[in-house]
Amino acid sequence: MKEEELEKKEARDKAYGDVKMYLANDWELKEETPEYFLLTKSNQSTLVHIILALTTCGVGNVIYYFISKKDKKILK
C-alpha cells in the first residue's frame, strides 16, 4: 500500500510541474481530482465586450464570453 501511495505522490508531483508552467502563464487552477488537474483561462478583452454589447444588443457579447474561455486537463 505504501508503494502505491508513493507512486501516486510522485505522479502528482510530476504533473504539478507541468501545472506550474501554465500557472505562470495566467492559467488558473480550477479543480484537482485524483486523476487530473483542471486549468482554465479567459482571453477576453474589455474593448471587444463593449463593442459587441453596443453592436449586437448583447447576444454577441454572451457568445464571445463562452468562446474566449479555455479549459485544459493535465492527467496525473
BELHUMO-V556359 format. One record per residue. N is the residue number from 0. OMEGA is omega in radians with two decimals (NA if undefined). D_LAST is the distance of its C-alpha to the last C-alpha in whole Angstrom. Layout:
# BELHUMO-V556359
n=N omega=OMEGA d_last=D_LAST
n=N omega=OMEGA d_last=D_LAST
This chain:
# BELHUMO-V556359
n=0 omega=-3.12 d_last=18
n=1 omega=3.14 d_last=18
n=2 omega=3.12 d_last=16
n=3 omega=3.11 d_last=14
n=4 omega=3.12 d_last=13
n=5 omega=3.11 d_last=13
n=6 omega=3.11 d_last=11
n=7 omega=3.13 d_last=8
n=8 omega=3.11 d_last=9
n=9 omega=3.11 d_last=9
n=10 omega=3.13 d_last=6
n=11 omega=-3.13 d_last=6
n=12 omega=3.12 d_last=9
n=13 omega=3.13 d_last=8
n=14 omega=-3.13 d_last=5
n=15 omega=3.04 d_last=8
n=16 omega=3.07 d_last=11
n=17 omega=3.14 d_last=10
n=18 omega=-3.12 d_last=10
n=19 omega=3.09 d_last=14
n=20 omega=3.12 d_last=15
n=21 omega=3.12 d_last=15
n=22 omega=3.11 d_last=16
n=23 omega=-3.14 d_last=19
n=24 omega=3.01 d_last=20
n=25 omega=2.99 d_last=21
n=26 omega=3.11 d_last=18
n=27 omega=3.08 d_last=17
n=28 omega=-3.07 d_last=14
n=29 omega=-3.04 d_last=15
n=30 omega=3.01 d_last=13
n=31 omega=3.08 d_last=10
n=32 omega=3.09 d_last=9
n=33 omega=-3.10 d_last=8
n=34 omega=-3.01 d_last=6
n=35 omega=2.94 d_last=5
n=36 omega=3.08 d_last=8
n=37 omega=-3.13 d_last=11
n=38 omega=3.12 d_last=13
n=39 omega=3.12 d_last=17
n=40 omega=3.11 d_last=20
n=41 omega=3.14 d_last=24
n=42 omega=-3.07 d_last=26
n=43 omega=3.08 d_last=29
n=44 omega=-3.14 d_last=32
n=45 omega=3.14 d_last=35
n=46 omega=3.12 d_last=38
n=47 omega=3.09 d_last=36
n=48 omega=-3.12 d_last=36
n=49 omega=-3.14 d_last=40
n=50 omega=3.14 d_last=41
n=51 omega=3.12 d_last=39
n=52 omega=-3.11 d_last=41
n=53 omega=-3.03 d_last=44
n=54 omega=-3.07 d_last=44
n=55 omega=3.13 d_last=43
n=56 omega=3.04 d_last=43
n=57 omega=-3.10 d_last=40
n=58 omega=3.11 d_last=39
n=59 omega=3.13 d_last=37
n=60 omega=3.13 d_last=36
n=61 omega=3.12 d_last=34
n=62 omega=3.13 d_last=32
n=63 omega=3.12 d_last=32
n=64 omega=-3.09 d_last=29
n=65 omega=3.14 d_last=27
n=66 omega=-3.03 d_last=27
n=67 omega=3.09 d_last=26
n=68 omega=3.12 d_last=23
n=69 omega=3.06 d_last=20
n=70 omega=3.12 d_last=16
n=71 omega=3.08 d_last=13
n=72 omega=3.04 d_last=10
n=73 omega=-3.10 d_last=7
n=74 omega=3.12 d_last=4
n=75 omega=NA d_last=0
